[in-house]
Amino acid sequence: MRSSRPRGRSFAALAVLTLALAVPLPATATAVEPAPAIVPQPVSQTSLTGSGFTLTAQTPVNVISSSDPDAAGVGSYLAGLLAPATGYTLPVTTTSQPASQAIVLNPNGASSLGAEGYTLNSTSTGVTVTAYGAQGLFRGVQTLRQLLPAAIESTSVKPGPWTVAPVQISDSPRYSYRGVMVDVARRYFPMSQLKRYIDQAATYKINTLHLHLTDDQGWRIAIGAIPSLTTVGASTQSGFTGGTNWYYTAAEYQEIVAYAKSRFMTVVPEIDGPGHTSAALASVANLNCNNTAISPYSGFDVGISLYCLSDAQHVSNVSGFLTTVIDTVAAMTPGPYVHLGGDETPQATSTQYNAYVSAATAATTARGKTVMGWHQLGQSTIPANSIMQWWGDADDRASIGTSSETEDVQFVRNAVQQNAKFVMSPSDHAYLDLKYDSSTPYGLTWQGYVPLSKAYDWDPTTSTAKLNGTGSLVPADKIAGVEAALWADRAYAGSNQLPTSTSQFPEPYVYAEHMTFPRLPAIAEIGWSPQSTHNYTDFSNRLGTHGPRWTAAGINYYAAPDVPWSSGGGSGAFSGVHTLATGSQALDVPGSSTTPGTQLDTWALHGGNNQKWTFTQQPDGSYTLVNLASGLCADVSGGSMSAGASIVQWTCSGGTNQRWTVTPVTGGHTLTSVKSGLLLTTASTTNGALVTQQAGNGSALQRWTIG
């Protein structure tokens, strides 16, 4: 993940091969501008004249029959994707010839398309996606959804019309590995939230889900032969203790793997070691040198643990443990990789570190899996064609070729000599847990701030080169791809200090979405699109049209200030005058007061002006709520980041403490403060119940009907 050299991880230091597929235009078509704003940018994209293809309730999703058993599933997936917003139950058919006036999915394209390449042709007579198999169809479907209005992402019926922009596209990925890592060890993600994140990542053609399953703060995968790993090791998270179900059972893990597979995403399980092992050391006594289990750890430090590898007996203990764990995880994971960690072990001697790598790699290769690990693993002997994940930074690059090369550079050199391949995750560009700027409520700053422009402004071929871009340590043909990393070291509001209450922690999905969007699409474009298309101004202009899509989907994103976000509007917006009710109680200004600072309450719904709110969509897709009686804005008092802070009415200023993200949920919507990430909550269902902000808990008191 991270670093064995000082870099501000402890609280004390916390200060802050592309193939362009030529498809000729129809003789009657001429190019027009502007092109639809697609992310990642396709290899070739040409807008066409004409009105485009408009879906109706009778439009079939026509899958051409093939030998690929997964192709029909892509058709069903697409129909299900379109159903909530359109209200249409589109028929999915399988035929040997394409239907007319249909969305045609043809998996029988030329092999030159590759596993993920596709072509897409949209005219007034229909849409055809052609690929060499189901995976390419699925990638093409993600482009197709971006050719429809933003409101297609809504979870409730919208009026449409649902017209696919007329366009011709030929596309294939730059790299075969495009991943995102989720740290479920520090902050446990419930199954439903992890699936939500998988869907969001798949939208931008991410094809690998790296799960950081074990760390000091928690063990998240059940190992049947060692039940203490979950009864003890899963009882903590960073900031939390006493858990009994903060892990994935074997059945749940297999469900995650299957769900990811249905989105053509490979799961990479990470079993970290020889450091980041406190959860294991608390669960299995003989992994400790004194054969006594340590206490479970719920803090925030790193570099604090190490398997006992100082004598032959304990090396044998660790080896046996790793064999059991890796055998179990590998048997449940059909993908080719097992990630063995390998970072942040400052207290390990070379002998100890090598003993871990020898045992872990032997267990992995014995199961027929490819070894993957952080680039530090390269200091030891590793199997040829192992995958090293580079998370180094500009300081490492600056040292290349000098007399003071960093250890990390030396480790990369050693791995390259052993014929390793690399996934690039430079921490100063691709770490999603780093703050955007000083106003970001969550995350860290040990690499400085990582605004969207910095997340976009790098090239995998020079991420292990000197600062002038020359002398890359890793040859271009040894770069497997890219990965964004969502660590959860500081997944709470007010992360410039250690938390004082668990109420500072929003639901994991709130943290994940705010830190991921818009930066994951930037890294996805680096992994997918040709380097020749790389241009931040063009990217930000295209990305700006995705804000309304994320709003419609209920994604709690960060509105980067240098992006020209579309205003939204249209069928996906809530702009206008509404009441907000939870059950029969409405958000209310007591006594129709016009005094700034008056705390809002809930009262029996009567429809008076003091219960009516003008929703105005902001450039980031959030809304201000202005009371019709007082003309004042719903406001988090004092801009507080704390759960329990009062929601008052105040003179409208446009501040983030007066902006609310509306997220559809079952039975209504939640309203999340853009400032704090906490939810609009009423205290009870009785008249006069006071309204505050609280961490999401699924309560009906946080679920609002917009009337």
GISULPE-V455153 format. One record per helix or strand of 3 or more residues. SS is the DSSP state (2 for helix, 1 for strand). FROM is the first residue (numbers start at 1). LEN is the number of residues. If there is no record, write none. Layout:
SS/FROM/LEN ; SS/FROM/LEN
//
This chain:
2/11/3 ; 1/44/5 ; 1/60/5 ; 2/71/16 ; 1/92/4 ; 1/102/5 ; 2/111/3 ; 1/118/6 ; 1/126/7 ; 2/134/13 ; 2/150/4 ; 1/167/5 ; 1/177/7 ; 2/191/13 ; 1/208/5 ; 2/228/4 ; 2/250/13 ; 1/266/5 ; 2/278/6 ; 2/285/3 ; 2/312/21 ; 1/337/3 ; 2/350/17 ; 1/370/5 ; 2/375/5 ; 1/387/4 ; 2/394/6 ; 2/407/11 ; 1/421/4 ; 2/427/4 ; 2/452/5 ; 2/460/3 ; 2/476/3 ; 1/479/8 ; 2/502/3 ; 2/508/9 ; 2/519/10 ; 2/531/3 ; 2/536/9 ; 2/547/7 ; 2/570/3 ; 1/576/3 ; 1/580/3 ; 1/585/4 ; 2/590/3 ; 1/601/4 ; 2/609/3 ; 1/613/5 ; 1/623/5 ; 1/633/4 ; 2/637/3 ; 1/646/5 ; 2/656/3 ; 1/660/6 ; 1/668/6 ; 1/679/4 ; 1/689/6 ; 2/700/3 ; 1/704/3
//
